[in-house]
Amino acid sequence: MQMTNEAATLCEESNSVLLVIDVQTHLTAIMPAKVLARLQRNIGMLLKAAALLEIPVFATEQYPKGLGNLEKDIVDLLPAETRRYEKTVFSCAGISSFTAALQATTRKQVILVGMEAHVCVMQSALDLIGQGYDVFVVVDAICSRHRENYETALSRLRWSGATILDAESVMYEWMRDAGHRHFKSLQAFIA
């Protein structure tokens, strides 16, 4: 089987958006503690970097009446300009106001973080790839309740053309050079 993504692409500061999917209280409560700590640390690092670099941020909540609101530590790090969406569809691409706002940014790279890997993250990634976006799935900033679901999702995403990478790689790709104007500040975010 051959991957559909023929050329490797680096994340670009001027061409990226960060999409935080469904990091909600009822979902986080059922995640293994170690997995949740990793997820929150790495999403936090990327949110701080996105704010400093003025990278647009989008955040979603899957049926908050049933799954709770976004985690407070995530909300506290969302830049003021963050676009937030409540949804019942699993794919973020199923929200017409989200797709219109994403299109309006004119950016073509979507950096995905959140939960769960095998449901909302995967469906969003596959739909966004289908719409012509370069999708980057941050392996240490997504999770599922069960490791098998997480691993299956990563495998399918990889073979569907998503780029799989870690949070630290995203930050260094956004910077590209130790001479970057925010290098020291961004480096301080790395746990």
N, C-alpha and C positions, 0 to 999 in steps of 0.2 A: 504494500500500500504506500502511496506517495502523498506527501503533504501538499495541500493546495497553495500554501504561501511559498512562492518560489524564491523570493529575495528576503534576506534578513533585513529588518529595519530597526533602527534605534529610536527610542522615545525622543521626541523633540519638544523642548520647552515651549516654543511658539506654535506648536501644532497639536498639543495634547489637551484633553479634558480628563478630569478625575471623576469617576462615577462610583459612589458609595451605595451599595445595595443592601437594604433591609437589616442593618445591624440593630435589631430591636430587642427589647427587654425579655420578652417571652422566648425568643430564639436563643439569646445568649445564656439564659438560665439553664438550658439543657445541653450546652456545649461542654466538653471536657475542659477543666480549668486551665490546663497548660495550653491547649489549643486557643482558647479565648484570650489568654494573656498575650500570646504571639500575635493574634489577629488585631487586638486593640493597640498594641505597641506599634505595629507596622502601619496600620491605617492612620494612627495619630501622627507618625513620622511623615507620611505622605501628605496629610492635610496641612501640617505646618509648612512643608515645602511648597505645596500648591499656593498657600496664602502668600508666602514670601515672593514667589515667582509670578504671582497673579495669573495662575492657571485656573480656568473656570472649573467649578466643582458643582456636581449634581448629586442629590441624595434622594433615596426612595424609602418608603415604608410600605410593606405589604400588609394590607388590611390591619391597620393599627388597633382597631377596636378589638380584634382577636389576638394579635401578636404583640401588642404594646407599642410604645413609641421608640424612636431612636434612643440608643444609650446616651445618657447625659454626658459622658466623657467624649463621645463623638460629636454631639451637638455643640459642646463648648469649644471645639476646635474648628467647626465649620466657618469658613470665611463669611463675612456679612452678605456677600453677593451670591451665596449658594442658592441654587434653585432646588426647591424641595417638592417632592411629589408623593401623594398617597396613591396606592394602586391596589387592584384586585387581580390584574393580569400578572402572570409570572415574569414575562419579558418586559423590560423597561421600554423596549421598542414598540410595545402595544399601547403606550400612552402618547396620544397625538400631540399634546402640549410639550412633552419631553422631546419627541423627535423634531418638532418645529424649533424648539430652543437650541437643541444640539446642532441642527442644520445652520441656524443663524450665527453660531460661533465661527463657522467656516473652517473649523479644525477637523482633521480627519483621523486623529488617533484618540482612542478611548481606552483609558487605563481603568480596569475593573477591579474593585475590592468588595468584600462583603460576604453575604451568606444567602442561602446555602449554595455551595458550589454546583451541586448536581441539579438544582431547580432554577431559581431566579438568575443566578450568575451565568449558568450555562445557556439558558434560553435567551437571555439578553445578549450574550456574546455571539451566539449563532445568528440571531436576527440582525445584529449590527454588522457582522461580517457580510451577511446577505445584502445589506444596504450599502456596502462599499467602504465601510470604515476599517481601519487597521486596529484590531483589538488586541490589547495586552492584558493578560490575566496575571495578577500578582499572587503567586503561589503561596506566599507566607502572609497574605492578607485576605485570604478566603478560607472558608471552612464548611464542613457538613457535620451532622451529628455522628455519622459513621464513616470511618476511614475508607471503607470500600467505595462508598458513594463519592467521596472526595477524589479518590484515585481514578475511578471510572470517568468522572467528569473531566479531569485533567487530560486523560488519554484522548477522550473524544474531542475536546477543545483543541488539543495539539494537532490532531489529524484533520480538523476542520479549518485550520488556518490561523488560529489564534496564536499569538506569541506568548509563551509562558516564561515568566521571569520573576525575580524577587524584588522586594521593596527597595533595598539598597541599590540594586542595579538601576531601577527607575530613576532614583535621585542622581546617580552619577551620569546617567545618560542625559538627563535634563541639563546638567552642568557642562558636560563634555570636557572641561578643562579646569585644572586647579587654579587657573587665573580668572575663573568666573567671578563676577562681581559679588556673589553671595556665597562663595565657596566656604568660608569659615563658619558662617551662620548655619548653612545646610549641613556641614559636617558635624556640627554640634547636635543635630537632631538624631544622628545615627546612634542607636542604643548599643 
